[in-house]
Amino acid sequence: MPDFQSRFDSVCQRAREAMQLQTAADTLEWDERTGLPHAAGEYRANQVASLRAIVHGIRTDSSYGDDLTWLMGHATDHNPHSDIRATVECLHRDWDRDRKLPNDLVQRTAEATVRGQQVWDEARKSDDFSLFRNTLNEILDLKREAGERLCEGTDRSAYEALMDEYEPNASVEDLQQVFERVRRPLVKLIEQVTQSEKQPNLKAIEGVFPVQDQRDFSHRVAEAIGFDFDRGRLDETSHPFCTTLGPHDCRILTRYDPHVLSSGLFGTLHEAGHGTYEQGLRTDWFGLPPGSYASLGIHESQSRLWENQVGRSQAFWQWLYRDTQQTFSPQLDEVGLDSFYFAINAVRPSLIRVEADEATYNLHILIRFDLERELIEGSLPIDDLPEAWNARYESDLGIRPDSDADGVLQDVHWSAGLFGYFPTYTLGNLAAAQLFATATEQIGDLDELLARGEFRPLLDWLHQRIHFHGRCFSGNELVQRACGSPLSAEPLTAYLTEKLGRLYDLPRG
Ligand code: ZN
């Protein structure tokens, strides 16, 4: 009878092998989204699907499952939240989830979603939802089937079962409550801001910003906040993302608009924030739960914190603005720091989520959260989706898309099969504000540090409280431990009320 240690080593070995193959598939996908010749798409889809099927085979192997089940019964000698206990519990949880999905379904989903992203890209370029309709419908059927298999015998809905992959144990009811506590104050705040007589001059940050200068600048800024270019790189794609291909290989991707500086710059800060989390995970546990991110909500909290709480702060621009003016001279020669700072914090309802300001952003998420739930539940027919989308934008944000490209086709997520993913963005915004507020209290002179370009103390603080723990704690537990209170809507609404109140001269109270 093998003892605990040998069984534990054996499951770790197999989990690491699965991760080697998974990151190989991820590398192929990174390549697919950065420079794959158009005609190579179909073969690439097959390659990725084959690799993912092998990974699925390892993770659902019955002897692997037997070992994990045995370890679950014998792990109680180890402390809760210890590396060993977390490894056993999380791997068992993943195994239990994976085994409910037959290999055939996993493979068909992988093929459909790689193809789906290519079809989506073409449909978006042609501004025509009908080109994407059948592919999306196929993906929806596959995800619905997955959700139904995963929730069988539990009290979870198919949509909640899909969410579990990104935010373990999140409930639709809880999310609706938290979102409502965010939505109400934000709607009021946005209304006040829109009606204020004091408005930023957005022309100040539009003009000519040569892409090569933006590349160099973004690279410099990402490096300054702590993204390690010896262990990662920055590239370009149509829809920015971050992917980790090995313990010392984190890839971040952004996109540049030659006429708008903020899109590429904040896109880079956002992805570099994700990157600092990945690079802060413990490499000796790479491929295992203690060396993996806790949840997508926590991942997003790291990107949002660097993009917004840091990147849109006055202190940050006290440090960076002179360099910015020099880099993009003569474009910004006549634009003062205050005008620039106001312009990058402008709040104005818009159609595109990834370019939305901090205040309206969460309204974009609420729309997607509702629509994708209705699509999975089947209460929203796919042919009604574009109109449902446009109608919600009109009612929630007061603006209506006049094209599919700026409407229902703007995000890659659904084409990639990512249903249940969107709500993690708002969870991330909430956690970012709460973590930053606590860091400000505990570090003390954070503003002065940021104004001097000293980001290390903040990065270290996040490393100790978040990155280091991997999956040993849940997202909620990490926030609770770091902040001494559970995740709440209040820090985000307080932060926005204070900052926007100051910028827009809003009445207090
Ligand atoms: Zn993100």
Residues whose N, C-alpha, C, O or C-beta is under 5 A from the ligand:
A	BS01	ZN	E300 S303
